[in-house]
Amino acid sequence: MTYFGLIANNLLEGTKVTLTVFALTWVFSIPLGLLLAMLKNTNLKLIGRLLDFYTWIIRGTPLLLQLFFVVYGLPILFGEFFLMPEILGAVITFIINYTAYFIEIFRGGMNAIAKNQYEAASVLSLSKSQTFIYVVLPQTIKKTLPSIANETITLIKDTALVSAVAISDLMRNTKDTVARDFRVEAYFLAAIIYLVLTYAIVYLFKKNEKKKAFYR
Amino acid sequence: MTILSVEKLTKKFKETLAVKDVSFDVLSGEIVSIIGPSGSGKSTLLRLISNLEKKDFGTIRLFDVEVTSSSAAIKRDLYKKVQFIFQDFGLFDHLSVKDNLLLAPLKVFKQDKKTVLTEMAYWLNEFNLSDKVDSYPSELSGGQKQRVAILRALLTNPKLILFDEPTSALDRESVNDLTNIIMKLKNSGMTILIVTHDMSFAKAVSQRLLFMENSSIIFNEYIDNINDQMERLNKYLG
């Protein structure tokens, strides 16, 4: 077996962990971001302030610091209750972090919807929830698709940070392989795997964008 | 029967008086045009009537019910019978013509789908839009968009239709189409209130003209009387 064959297994095991962190973060932070963006756009001032504070903290500090804080800091501060498997801590941190970015993306998308769309809905007697479901949501998704694609690609690459809290993801396994064998092929293989993943995301989003390109 | 009755309606935007002490009635089956220069407050007046703006003073009665003092549920029911055709048409950009037309009848008015589809097909044909049913608004001309907007309003079975500057985004041919459509609606007994600065269009379609200047209505007269007076004036001037 070639050297690539020998290390591939180890790296693919790591890829599974990478994809787990990625998928869980994506699946939870997008609906959460959408929900909180809706709340932020209501007239509830207190909620708006709290969300402002939340996005300010999260977007203003490094994800790596947040990761250390949740995985290592919380148990020290609040005791064993917060001692959890690293992977769980990492996924929670990623969801909290990415939700903050998605809130801003969705809020921008909602604010970009023309006033006449809301007025037309009102004249047609659509209720607030019907206006959201049939008018605001589909237009927001269409408008935010490119930003969501960018954020998704960043997410794939950001997952490499979990290697810093002893999680055996693609990055961690690559680093260990290089350290063990003192050969750099693993770096190249890891790069190829990351490229395949990001390319797949770009491809899927492009396809979806084309499907939604029927209106401007 | 009085469909719409407006009394001493007033609206301020900060310090600017947009609509001042406006009173008038629209009777069932009437076509009334409000004309006047831009900035005279006529579009604001129409938006007040359609509940897109909140009034400061005065009363609006729809179908003999005072609107503002009514409960939210009654208000909602009243406005289900009033449609507004926007100057920029207000079609939903992400929906096809068909979905634009069906959204309110099916989701809000809970009409029977088969009946709506039949009615839709009839009007699409009437409005020369049958081949556009799967198009999106961005693929339509101004006149086509407007006809879709009118049709979307008609499918909710309104008793009163408000038009905001309907000719401003149209070429001459589309204005003629619009005139024909409004005459068709008139023949079916529809009550229509139009805001426009296009005098020849207003004269062609309406029975009565209201002239608005500096936020007030300064003139309210039936077209026939206006024509009589013009004739007399012309005779007098030789």
Interface residues (C-beta under 8 A of the other chain):
Chain A: N116 Q117 E119 A120 A121 S122 V123 L124 S125 L126 S127 Q130 Y134 V135 P138 Q139 K142 F214 Y215 R216
Chain B: S50 N51 L52 R76 Y79 K80 V82 Q83 F84 F86 D88 G90 L91 F92 D93 H94 L103 A104 K107 V108 F109 Y136 P137 S138 R152 T156
